[in-house]
Amino acid sequence: LQWYISKGLRQGIFPITRISVAYPGRLKNVLSLDAPGCLWAKGDISILCNPSISVVGSRDLSPANREFAREAGRQAAMQGFTLVSGNARGADQVAQEACLAAGGKVISIVADELQKHPLTENVLYLSEDSFDLPFSATRALSRNRVIHTLGYITLVAQCDLGTGGTWDGTLKNMQKGWSPVFCY
C-alpha cells in the first residue's frame, strides 16, 4: 500500500478516504455505505468545498443539445457553481470547456488512468478504485453515482431512451434520489 501511495504521490495523485477531512460530506451523507472508500485526486482539492452542479449527456449531441451543455457550463461558472462531469466526449467535455472558459471550476470524475490527465488550473480530477487502471465500461457506469451525487442538481444535456451510460446513471439517480434531475 505504501508503495502504491508513493507511486501516486510522485505523479501528483493522492488518496482521499472516507475518514479524510477533505472527503465530500455529500457523498457520505447521500450514498452512505455505497460511497467510494477512497477517491484518488489530482489537482486542487479545495474545489470540493464549492457548491456544485452536475452535467451529463450523450457523446454525440444534436446542435441544440450541444448549445445547452455549453450554456450549462458557462452558467455554472457565472453563478459561482463548480461543474461536475465525467470528462467524456460530448456533453461532458463541452460543458467543462465552457465552464473553464468562463472562469469557473470543474470536478472531473474520470474512468481511465488518472495520471494521463494533465494538472490543469481550476480542475480537480477524481477517480475511484485505482488511479492507474485503464478505461472500462464498468468503471464508467460506477462513477455515475459519484457524478450525480456531487452536484446539488444534475442537468442532462441529451440521453438516448433506454440505452447508454447517461440513461443508466440518470435512471439510477431518479430511483435512489441522489440529486434532482433536469433534462433538456
Buried (B, 14 or more C-beta within 10 A) or exposed (E): EEEEBEEBEEBBBBBBEBEBEEBBEBBBEBBEEEBBEBBBBBBBBEBBEBEBBBBBBBBEBEEEBBBBBBBBBBBBBEEEBBBBBBBBEBBBBBBBBBBBEBEBBBBBBBBBBBBEBEEBEBBBBBBBBEBBBEEEEEBBBBBBBBBBBBBBBBBBBBBEEEEBBBBBBBBBBBEBEBBEBEBB
